[in-house]
Amino acid sequence: MPNNILSGTSFQTVAEAYDRNADKYDDFIENNDNLARMRQRVYDFVAARVPAGGRILDLACGTGTDAVWFAQHGYSVHGVDISGEMLTRAEKKARELGLQDKLSFEQLSYTDLKNTKAGPFDLTFSNFGGLNCVSDLAMVAENVRPLLRQNTRVIWALMPPFCLWEAALVLRGRFKLAARRFSGESTVHKEGLVYPVYYYTPRQVAQAWGADFKLDSVEALSVMTPPATSKDFSVDYPRAFSMLRKLDDALAPRWPFKYWGDFSIVSLKHV
Ligand SMILES: C[S@@+](CC[C@H](N)C(=O)[O-])C[C@H]1O[C@@H](n2cnc3c(N)ncnc32)[C@H](O)[C@@H]1O
């Protein structure tokens, strides 16, 4: 990717942070019961709305975990990411699994999609907070829009400004962590680097897409279970985790809990 596209922006720092983190990334997400369960919820959510055979644009695809699942379940996927090291792992998986005819990857910011030759797509998808790195979601929507087919969908899983479990940490005196999302913006420290992160409500996602897209469904990801980063909870407290998991499954699609997860799955439909 030409450096000037990112130079001087926080995306350059994000790309560097994920380049440094790429070696550890899959190990973290694969050995995390709660995260695996959250991913399966996202897959079920997509499969219930987009028929197999559809073409998916995966924004901030990382190491290609979701792209591979979709390819193995009848979809074809074009994934974009700004981290070359994350994409190297995605491409390796596609090769090793013989999925090259269903998967393609491109090193590109989701704010530079005007430069892609890929498309058209039935679904623009993004999972686990890649879109929380951008300060203006409308800029992303504007870039993606020309690549979409008629009757297309948007399904984005991103971090909202209120997470019940995180807010409850106030009871343990963790005031800074408990309140970090409330202003809609905070900072991430990763691999010795610092960059901004932005939190979005489903309504803000819908506003970014404008009047020709209608918000048709919202679900929480991990509202009663701990956030994705608490990877040891399920191992240390298996009975509590099992109980909370059942409660989580029941409450995640319901008001007001659907707005209070670690992530929200937001679905919009073209009207
Ligand atoms: C937490 S990871 C999520 C990766 C993947 N979606 C998943 O579910 O495992 C965030 C990803 O967003 C990517 N990212 C951040 N800003 C981006 C941008 N402007 N354009 C494309 N990718 C971006 C990072 O490089 C990183 O791979």
The ligand as an SDF file (V2000), in Angstrom:
LIG
                    3D

 27 29  0  0  0  0  0  0  0  0999 V2000
   -9.8040   -6.2900   16.3620 C   0  0  0  0  0  0  0  0  0  0  0  0
   -9.2260   -6.5880   14.7250 S   0  0  0  0  0  0  0  0  0  0  0  0
  -10.6310   -7.3900   14.0050 C   0  0  0  0  0  0  0  0  0  0  0  0
  -10.2180   -8.2730   12.8770 C   0  0  0  0  0  0  0  0  0  0  0  0
  -11.3130   -9.2010   12.3400 C   0  0  0  0  0  0  0  0  0  0  0  0
  -12.4530   -8.4640   11.8330 N   0  0  0  0  0  0  0  0  0  0  0  0
  -11.7590  -10.1900   13.3770 C   0  0  0  0  0  0  0  0  0  0  0  0
  -12.9650  -10.2720   13.6440 O   0  0  0  0  0  0  0  0  0  0  0  0
  -10.9080  -10.9310   13.9050 O   0  0  0  0  0  0  0  0  0  0  0  0
   -9.2860   -4.9830   14.0010 C   0  0  0  0  0  0  0  0  0  0  0  0
   -8.7450   -4.9380   12.5680 C   0  0  0  0  0  0  0  0  0  0  0  0
   -9.1230   -3.6840   11.9960 O   0  0  0  0  0  0  0  0  0  0  0  0
   -8.1200   -3.3370   11.0780 C   0  0  0  0  0  0  0  0  0  0  0  0
   -8.2950   -1.9070   10.7240 N   0  0  0  0  0  0  0  0  0  0  0  0
   -8.2660   -0.8500   11.5520 C   0  0  0  0  0  0  0  0  0  0  0  0
   -8.4610    0.2880   10.8740 N   0  0  0  0  0  0  0  0  0  0  0  0
   -8.6490   -0.0710    9.5600 C   0  0  0  0  0  0  0  0  0  0  0  0
   -8.8800    0.6650    8.3500 C   0  0  0  0  0  0  0  0  0  0  0  0
   -8.9340    1.9940    8.3500 N   0  0  0  0  0  0  0  0  0  0  0  0
   -9.0390   -0.0270    7.2050 N   0  0  0  0  0  0  0  0  0  0  0  0
   -8.9560   -1.3930    7.1900 C   0  0  0  0  0  0  0  0  0  0  0  0
   -8.6870   -2.1340    8.2920 N   0  0  0  0  0  0  0  0  0  0  0  0
   -8.5440   -1.4740    9.4660 C   0  0  0  0  0  0  0  0  0  0  0  0
   -6.8450   -3.6740   11.8260 C   0  0  0  0  0  0  0  0  0  0  0  0
   -5.7070   -3.7400   10.9920 O   0  0  0  0  0  0  0  0  0  0  0  0
   -7.2350   -5.0310   12.4270 C   0  0  0  0  0  0  0  0  0  0  0  0
   -6.8890   -6.0860   11.5880 O   0  0  0  0  0  0  0  0  0  0  0  0
  1  2  1  0
  2  3  1  0
  2 10  1  0
  3  4  1  0
  4  5  1  0
  5  6  1  0
  5  7  1  0
  7  8  2  0
  7  9  1  0
 10 11  1  0
 11 12  1  0
 11 26  1  0
 12 13  1  0
 13 14  1  0
 13 24  1  0
 14 15  1  0
 14 23  1  0
 15 16  2  0
 16 17  1  0
 17 18  1  0
 17 23  2  0
 18 19  1  0
 18 20  2  0
 20 21  1  0
 21 22  2  0
 22 23  1  0
 24 25  1  0
 24 26  1  0
 26 27  1  0
M  CHG  2   2   1   9  -1
M  END
$$$$
